[in-house]
Amino acid sequence: MSLAQKLAEDLKKDGYDARLTRDQDISLSPASRTAMASAAGAVALVSLHINASYNDQARGLRVFVPAPGPVDEPSAPLWEQSSRL
């Protein structure tokens, strides 16, 4: 949560209308997050995840960007939700 709060704070300082879908460590479904972003008129939805590894040499980050259509059948519902933004 602290990373998301800091990012939102920095974006606001730069003049962006940054909003968080939650202000405490609770779980929200992707559909709920998408609905909140749509209701706010968002042009982008950023989802932050802190990953862990048993490999202490692991470094870096991962970025997921939706493809122009479903990549596989399990991703179809998530694609449909995110494409409504």
C-alpha positions as CSV (number, residue, x, y, z in Angstrom):
1,M,0.0,0.0,0.0
2,S,2.8,2.4,0.8
3,L,4.2,2.2,-2.7
4,A,0.8,2.9,-4.3
5,Q,0.2,5.8,-1.9
6,K,3.6,7.3,-2.7
7,L,3.1,6.9,-6.4
8,A,-0.3,8.6,-6.3
9,E,1.1,11.4,-4.2
10,D,3.9,12.0,-6.7
11,L,1.5,11.9,-9.7
12,K,-0.8,14.4,-8.0
13,K,2.2,16.7,-7.4
14,D,2.9,16.5,-11.2
15,G,-0.7,17.6,-11.9
16,Y,-2.3,14.2,-12.5
17,D,-5.7,13.1,-11.1
18,A,-4.4,10.0,-9.5
19,R,-6.9,7.9,-7.5
20,L,-6.5,4.7,-5.5
21,T,-9.1,1.9,-5.7
22,R,-8.5,1.1,-2.0
23,D,-6.8,2.8,1.0
24,Q,-6.2,-0.3,3.1
25,D,-4.8,-3.8,2.5
26,I,-8.0,-5.5,1.4
27,S,-8.7,-7.6,-1.7
28,L,-10.8,-6.3,-4.6
29,S,-11.7,-8.2,-7.7
30,P,-10.4,-7.1,-11.1
31,A,-14.1,-6.4,-12.0
32,S,-14.5,-4.1,-9.0
33,R,-11.3,-2.2,-9.8
34,T,-12.3,-1.8,-13.5
35,A,-15.8,-0.6,-12.5
36,M,-14.2,2.0,-10.2
37,A,-11.8,3.2,-12.8
38,S,-14.6,3.5,-15.4
39,A,-16.8,5.4,-13.0
40,A,-14.0,7.8,-12.4
41,G,-13.5,8.3,-16.2
42,A,-10.0,6.9,-16.0
43,V,-7.8,6.8,-19.1
44,A,-5.4,4.3,-17.5
45,L,-5.6,1.7,-14.7
46,V,-2.3,0.8,-13.0
47,S,-2.2,-2.3,-10.8
48,L,0.9,-2.6,-8.6
49,H,2.0,-6.0,-7.3
50,I,5.1,-6.8,-5.2
51,N,6.3,-10.2,-6.1
52,A,8.6,-12.5,-4.2
53,S,11.1,-15.2,-5.1
54,Y,13.0,-17.9,-3.4
55,N,15.9,-16.9,-5.6
56,D,17.8,-14.2,-3.8
57,Q,19.5,-13.2,-7.1
58,A,16.2,-12.3,-8.7
59,R,15.9,-8.6,-9.6
60,G,13.7,-6.4,-11.8
61,L,10.1,-5.8,-12.5
62,R,7.3,-7.1,-14.7
63,V,4.9,-5.0,-16.7
64,F,1.7,-6.4,-18.2
65,V,0.0,-4.6,-21.0
66,P,-3.2,-5.9,-22.5
67,A,-2.9,-7.2,-26.0
68,P,-5.4,-6.0,-28.7
69,G,-7.6,-9.0,-27.9
70,P,-7.7,-12.1,-25.7
71,V,-4.5,-14.0,-25.8
72,D,-6.1,-17.2,-24.5
73,E,-9.5,-18.2,-23.2
74,P,-8.9,-17.7,-19.5
75,S,-7.8,-14.1,-20.1
76,A,-10.9,-13.2,-22.1
77,P,-13.1,-12.0,-19.2
78,L,-10.3,-9.8,-17.8
79,W,-9.6,-8.4,-21.3
80,E,-13.3,-7.5,-21.7
81,Q,-13.3,-5.7,-18.3
82,S,-10.1,-3.8,-19.0
83,S,-11.1,-2.8,-22.5
84,R,-14.2,-1.0,-21.2
85,L,-12.0,1.7,-19.6
